[in-house]
Amino acid sequence: MKPILLFLLTLLLPLSSFSLSIQSQTPYTSIFSFGDSFTDTGNFAIIAGPTTPGLLITKPPYGMTFFGHPTGRISDGRLAIDFIAEALGLPLLLPSMAANQSFKQGANFAVAGATALDRTFFVNDGDTAVTAYNISVGDQLRWFDAMKPTLCDSTQACREYFAQALFVVGEFGWNDYGFMLLAGKSVDEARSRVPEVVGAICAATEKLIDGGGKTVVVSGLTPMGCATGNLVLFAGQNATADYEPATGCLNDLNLLSKEHNQQLRQALARLRARRSGVRVRIIYADFYAPIEDFATSPDSYGFNGTDGALNACCGGGGGRYNFNLTAACGMPGVSACSDPSAYVNWDGIHLTEAANRRVADGWLRGPYAHPPILDTHC
């Protein structure tokens, strides 16, 4: 098995004083969330099962900061979706695969490794990194449809119920482009697929609106060129041309993220225009700007300089950026940094709780959401 693929499978298999524990009074009565590993609160761990060998996210030090044990979240603690739920006075979202639970106050359908495009696209395209575990946004919407009879008993009742819900279409696209790149395709080839990826995200958003959703938050891509693992796996040869001077991140991957985000914002604007006659709020959650800000000026956000901006907190060391394919977070003998709150990146791809907190605050109150979540509900 290729080392890069092995790494992916093992992972999958001035706001610093602000606390989001202060709840806001809002009329949202539930949250329904979709997405990939940036949003997954345990579905992948449930789907893969406890006996799956090499499932590192179910091993310490995952979960060390807040929960004290691994929960299936790919972080040291809470994710952005957790902070959003806390700020709205709602319980942390249960993974939709959890057994014997009530989902009246919401459910999280996100799964690590999820894509916007269906798995058959990647199989037919020869993208060998895709596995049987890769769930698309279409799959997650079908799970949601299957859950609806347990939430409301008629079409009208569902529309009234979902009108009071917050829908979050979390980050999609990271894995779509990642599978293409790992299969040997160029960044330009991956960029040519942006319209299809964005189209799938917008179709999912429109489906939620058609089902009665009145507020939908849609997340853009993070800067893929700032992810610690990508800085190692796709390292540039030219220190001047291949890296951004302000951030130290990879130029071409960040341009891919920017292209995706630009097309997504334009598509969402068109969707808003088509729905202008109804009271629907479509919020673009900027996942690029906060990570770029952290990389440009880490000390301003409470992170530990350049090390805290780009290095992984949890890794085996012995490699650039504290990232090593043979000593990934969760492997025996691999430890985390002493203070995860000083780092943006947790394990090479995913964010620390501290970074997730700041992202969530920017989505809730600005400036990283358009418009901010807490400013949109009449």
C-alpha positions as CSV (number, residue, x, y, z in Angstrom):
1,M,0.0,0.0,0.0
2,K,1.3,3.5,-0.9
3,P,2.6,5.4,2.2
4,I,0.4,8.4,1.4
5,L,-2.7,6.3,1.1
6,L,-1.8,4.5,4.3
7,F,-1.5,7.8,6.2
8,L,-4.9,8.9,4.9
9,L,-6.6,5.7,5.8
10,T,-5.2,5.7,9.3
11,L,-6.4,9.2,9.9
12,L,-9.8,8.5,8.4
13,L,-10.0,4.9,9.5
14,P,-7.2,39.0,19.1
15,L,-10.1,36.3,20.0
16,S,-8.0,34.2,22.3
17,S,-9.8,35.4,25.5
18,F,-13.3,34.8,24.1
19,S,-15.2,31.7,25.2
20,L,-18.0,30.3,23.1
21,S,-19.5,28.6,26.2
22,I,-21.6,31.7,26.6
23,Q,-24.9,30.7,25.0
24,S,-26.9,33.0,22.7
25,Q,-30.6,33.2,22.7
26,T,-31.7,32.1,19.3
27,P,-34.8,30.5,17.9
28,Y,-32.9,27.5,16.4
29,T,-34.3,24.3,17.9
30,S,-32.0,21.9,16.2
31,I,-28.9,21.5,14.0
32,F,-28.5,19.1,11.1
33,S,-24.9,18.9,9.8
34,F,-23.2,17.3,6.8
35,G,-19.6,17.2,5.8
36,D,-16.2,15.4,6.1
37,S,-13.6,15.0,8.8
38,F,-13.6,18.7,9.8
39,T,-17.2,18.1,11.0
40,D,-17.4,14.4,11.8
41,T,-18.3,13.8,15.5
42,G,-18.0,10.0,15.3
43,N,-19.7,8.5,12.3
44,F,-16.5,7.2,10.6
45,A,-15.4,5.5,13.8
46,I,-18.8,3.8,14.1
47,I,-18.9,2.8,10.4
48,A,-15.4,1.4,10.4
49,G,-15.9,-0.4,13.7
50,P,-13.7,-0.8,16.8
51,T,-11.9,-3.8,15.4
52,T,-10.6,-2.0,12.3
53,P,-6.8,-2.2,12.5
54,G,-4.9,1.1,12.3
55,L,-7.9,3.3,13.1
56,L,-5.8,5.9,14.8
57,I,-8.5,8.4,15.5
58,T,-10.0,6.2,18.1
59,K,-6.7,6.2,20.1
60,P,-5.1,8.7,22.4
61,P,-4.1,11.5,22.3
62,Y,-7.2,12.3,20.2
63,G,-9.8,14.1,22.4
64,M,-7.2,14.9,25.1
65,T,-8.0,18.6,25.5
66,F,-11.8,18.6,26.2
67,F,-13.2,15.1,26.4
68,G,-10.3,13.4,28.0
69,H,-10.6,10.5,25.6
70,P,-11.1,9.8,21.8
71,T,-14.6,10.4,20.6
72,G,-14.2,9.9,16.9
73,R,-13.6,13.6,16.3
74,I,-10.3,14.2,14.5
75,S,-8.9,16.8,16.8
76,D,-7.6,17.2,20.4
77,G,-11.1,18.4,21.4
78,R,-14.1,20.1,20.0
79,L,-14.8,21.0,16.4
80,A,-16.3,24.2,14.9
81,I,-19.7,22.5,14.8
82,D,-19.5,21.8,18.5
83,F,-18.8,25.4,19.3
84,I,-21.7,26.5,17.1
85,A,-24.0,24.1,19.0
86,E,-22.8,25.4,22.4
87,A,-23.3,29.0,21.3
88,L,-26.8,28.3,20.2
89,G,-27.6,26.6,23.5
90,L,-28.0,23.2,21.9
91,P,-26.3,19.9,22.8
92,L,-23.2,18.7,21.0
93,L,-24.4,16.9,17.8
94,L,-24.5,13.2,18.0
95,P,-23.2,11.2,15.0
96,S,-26.2,10.1,13.0
97,M,-25.0,6.5,13.2
98,A,-25.2,6.4,17.0
99,A,-27.6,3.8,18.2
100,N,-30.7,4.2,20.4
101,Q,-30.6,8.1,20.4
102,S,-33.1,10.8,19.9
103,F,-32.2,13.2,17.1
104,K,-34.9,15.8,17.8
105,Q,-32.4,18.5,18.5
106,G,-30.3,17.6,15.6
107,A,-27.9,15.1,14.0
108,N,-24.5,15.1,12.4
109,F,-24.3,13.1,9.1
110,A,-20.6,14.1,8.4
111,V,-18.1,11.3,7.8
112,A,-14.4,11.6,7.6
113,G,-13.3,11.1,4.0
114,A,-16.6,12.3,2.6
115,T,-16.7,13.8,-0.9
116,A,-19.1,16.1,-2.8
117,L,-19.0,13.8,-5.8
118,D,-20.3,10.2,-5.6
119,R,-17.7,7.4,-5.1
120,T,-18.4,6.0,-8.6
121,F,-17.0,9.2,-10.1
122,F,-13.6,8.5,-8.6
123,V,-13.7,4.8,-9.4
124,N,-14.5,5.5,-13.0
125,D,-11.8,8.2,-13.1
126,G,-9.1,5.9,-11.9
127,D,-8.5,7.6,-8.6
128,T,-7.1,4.7,-6.6
129,A,-7.0,6.5,-3.2
130,V,-10.8,6.3,-2.9
131,T,-12.0,3.5,-0.6
132,A,-15.3,1.8,0.2
133,Y,-15.6,4.1,3.3
134,N,-15.8,7.3,1.2
135,I,-19.3,8.7,1.6
136,S,-20.7,11.5,-0.6
137,V,-22.9,14.3,0.3
138,G,-25.6,12.5,-1.7
139,D,-25.3,9.5,0.7
140,Q,-25.6,11.8,3.7
141,L,-28.7,13.4,2.3
142,R,-30.2,9.9,1.8
143,W,-29.5,9.1,5.5
144,F,-31.2,12.3,6.4
145,D,-34.3,11.4,4.4
146,A,-34.4,8.1,6.1
147,M,-34.3,9.8,9.5
148,K,-37.1,12.3,8.8
149,P,-40.1,10.0,9.8
150,T,-38.6,9.8,13.3
151,L,-38.5,13.7,13.5
152,C,-41.9,14.7,12.0
153,D,-45.0,12.9,10.8
154,S,-46.2,14.8,7.8
155,T,-44.9,17.0,5.0
156,Q,-46.3,20.2,6.6
157,A,-45.0,19.2,10.1
158,C,-41.6,18.6,8.6
159,R,-41.5,22.0,6.9
160,E,-42.5,23.8,10.1
161,Y,-39.9,21.7,12.1
162,F,-37.0,22.3,9.7
163,A,-37.9,26.0,9.4
164,Q,-36.6,26.3,12.9
165,A,-33.4,24.3,12.3
166,L,-29.9,25.4,11.4
167,F,-28.5,23.4,8.5
168,V,-24.8,23.2,8.1
169,V,-23.3,21.9,4.8
170,G,-19.8,21.6,6.1
171,E,-16.5,21.5,4.2
172,F,-16.7,19.4,1.0
173,G,-14.1,19.3,-1.8
174,W,-10.9,18.6,0.2
175,N,-11.2,14.9,-0.3
176,D,-12.5,15.2,-3.9
177,Y,-9.4,17.1,-5.0
178,G,-7.1,15.1,-2.6
179,F,-8.1,11.8,-4.3
180,M,-7.4,13.2,-7.7
181,L,-3.9,14.5,-6.6
182,L,-3.0,11.2,-4.9
183,A,-3.9,9.4,-8.1
184,G,-1.2,11.4,-9.9
185,K,-3.4,14.1,-11.5
186,S,-2.0,17.6,-11.6
187,V,-3.4,20.6,-9.7
188,D,-4.7,22.0,-13.0
189,E,-6.6,18.7,-13.7
190,A,-8.1,18.9,-10.2
191,R,-9.1,22.5,-10.8
192,S,-11.0,21.5,-14.0
193,R,-13.4,19.5,-11.7
194,V,-14.3,22.5,-9.5
195,P,-17.6,23.2,-11.3
196,E,-18.7,19.6,-10.7
197,V,-17.7,19.7,-7.1
198,V,-19.4,23.0,-6.5
199,G,-22.4,21.9,-8.4
200,A,-22.9,18.9,-6.0
201,I,-22.6,21.2,-3.0
202,C,-25.1,23.6,-4.3
203,A,-27.5,20.9,-5.3
204,A,-27.4,19.5,-1.7
205,T,-28.0,23.0,-0.4
206,E,-31.0,23.5,-2.6
207,K,-32.4,20.1,-1.6
208,L,-32.3,21.1,2.1
209,I,-34.2,24.3,1.2
210,D,-36.8,22.4,-0.8
211,G,-37.4,20.3,2.3
212,G,-38.2,23.2,4.4
213,G,-34.8,24.6,5.6
214,K,-34.8,28.3,6.0
215,T,-31.2,28.8,7.2
216,V,-28.3,26.9,5.5
217,V,-24.6,27.5,6.3
218,V,-22.3,26.4,3.5
219,S,-18.6,26.1,4.2
220,G,-15.8,26.8,1.8
221,L,-12.5,25.1,1.6
222,T,-9.6,25.6,3.9
223,P,-6.3,26.7,2.2
224,M,-5.1,23.2,1.2
225,G,-1.6,24.5,0.8
226,C,-1.3,25.4,4.5
227,A,-2.2,21.9,5.7
228,T,0.9,20.4,7.4
229,G,0.6,17.0,5.6
230,N,0.3,18.7,2.2
231,L,3.4,20.9,2.9
232,V,5.3,17.6,3.2
233,L,3.6,15.3,0.7
234,F,3.5,17.9,-2.1
235,A,6.6,20.0,-1.2
236,G,7.7,22.5,-3.8
237,Q,11.1,22.6,-5.4
238,N,11.4,26.3,-5.6
239,A,11.4,28.2,-2.3
240,T,10.5,31.4,-4.0
241,A,8.0,30.4,-6.6
242,D,6.2,27.5,-4.9
243,Y,5.5,29.1,-1.6
244,E,3.5,32.2,-0.5
245,P,5.9,34.6,1.2
246,A,3.4,35.8,3.8
247,T,2.2,32.4,4.9
248,G,4.8,29.8,3.9
249,C,2.0,27.8,2.3
250,L,2.0,26.1,-1.1
251,N,0.9,28.4,-3.9
252,D,-0.7,26.0,-6.3
253,L,-2.8,24.2,-3.7
254,N,-4.0,27.5,-2.2
255,L,-5.0,28.7,-5.7
256,L,-7.0,25.5,-6.0
257,S,-8.8,26.3,-2.8
258,K,-9.4,29.9,-3.9
259,E,-10.9,28.8,-7.2
260,H,-13.2,26.4,-5.5
261,N,-14.3,29.1,-3.0
262,Q,-14.8,31.8,-5.6
263,Q,-17.0,29.5,-7.7
264,L,-18.9,28.3,-4.6
265,R,-19.7,31.9,-3.6
266,Q,-20.9,32.8,-7.1
267,A,-23.1,29.7,-7.2
268,L,-24.6,30.5,-3.8
269,A,-25.3,34.0,-5.0
270,R,-27.2,32.6,-7.9
271,L,-29.1,30.3,-5.6
272,R,-30.0,33.2,-3.4
273,A,-31.3,35.1,-6.4
274,R,-33.5,32.2,-7.5
275,R,-34.9,32.1,-3.9
276,S,-35.3,35.8,-3.5
277,G,-39.1,35.5,-3.1
278,V,-38.9,33.3,0.0
279,R,-37.4,33.9,3.4
280,V,-34.3,31.8,3.0
281,R,-30.9,32.6,4.4
282,I,-27.9,31.1,2.7
283,I,-24.7,31.8,4.7
284,Y,-21.2,31.4,3.2
285,A,-18.8,30.2,5.9
286,D,-15.3,31.2,5.0
287,F,-12.9,28.5,6.0
288,Y,-10.0,30.0,4.0
289,A,-9.6,33.4,5.6
290,P,-9.2,32.4,9.2
291,I,-6.5,29.7,8.5
292,E,-4.7,32.3,6.2
293,D,-4.9,34.8,9.0
294,F,-3.5,32.3,11.5
295,A,-0.6,31.5,9.2
296,T,0.1,35.2,8.4
297,S,0.0,36.4,12.0
298,P,-0.1,33.5,14.4
299,D,1.0,35.4,17.5
300,S,-2.0,37.8,17.0
301,Y,-4.4,34.8,17.5
302,G,-2.5,33.2,20.4
303,F,-0.5,30.6,18.4
304,N,3.2,30.0,18.8
305,G,4.7,31.8,15.9
306,T,5.7,29.9,12.7
307,D,5.9,26.6,14.5
308,G,2.3,27.0,15.8
309,A,1.0,28.1,12.5
310,L,2.3,25.3,10.3
311,N,3.7,22.5,12.4
312,A,1.5,19.6,13.6
313,C,1.0,19.4,17.3
314,C,0.6,15.6,17.3
315,G,3.3,13.7,15.4
316,G,6.3,11.5,15.8
317,G,8.9,14.2,14.9
318,G,11.9,13.4,12.9
319,G,10.3,15.1,9.9
320,R,9.7,18.6,8.6
321,Y,6.8,20.3,10.3
322,N,6.7,17.5,12.9
323,F,5.0,15.3,10.3
324,N,6.1,11.8,9.5
325,L,4.1,9.2,7.6
326,T,5.6,6.4,9.7
327,A,4.9,8.1,13.0
328,A,1.4,9.5,12.7
329,C,-0.8,10.8,15.5
330,G,-2.3,7.9,17.4
331,M,0.5,5.4,16.6
332,P,2.3,3.8,19.5
333,G,5.0,6.0,20.9
334,V,3.7,9.2,19.1
335,S,2.8,12.0,21.5
336,A,1.2,15.4,21.2
337,C,2.7,18.8,22.0
338,S,2.4,20.0,25.6
339,D,0.1,22.8,24.7
340,P,-2.3,22.1,21.7
341,S,-3.8,25.6,22.1
342,A,-0.6,27.1,20.8
343,Y,-1.0,25.2,17.5
344,V,-3.3,25.6,14.5
345,N,-2.8,22.1,13.1
346,W,-3.4,19.0,15.2
347,D,-2.3,15.9,13.2
348,G,-1.1,17.0,9.8
349,I,-4.5,17.8,8.2
350,H,-7.0,18.7,10.9
351,L,-7.3,21.6,13.3
352,T,-6.8,21.9,17.0
353,E,-9.7,22.7,19.3
354,A,-8.2,26.2,19.7
355,A,-8.2,26.8,15.9
356,N,-11.8,25.4,15.7
357,R,-12.9,27.8,18.4
358,R,-11.7,30.8,16.5
359,V,-13.1,29.6,13.2
360,A,-16.5,29.0,14.8
361,D,-16.5,32.4,16.5
362,G,-15.8,34.1,13.1
363,W,-18.7,32.2,11.6
364,L,-21.1,33.0,14.4
365,R,-20.3,36.7,14.9
366,G,-18.0,37.7,12.0
367,P,-15.9,38.4,10.1
368,Y,-15.6,34.9,8.6
369,A,-19.3,34.3,7.6
370,H,-21.4,36.3,5.1
371,P,-23.6,37.1,6.9
372,P,-22.6,35.9,10.4
373,I,-24.9,33.1,11.7
374,L,-26.1,35.0,14.8
375,D,-27.1,38.1,12.7
376,T,-29.4,36.3,10.3
377,H,-32.4,34.9,12.1
378,C,-35.4,37.3,12.2
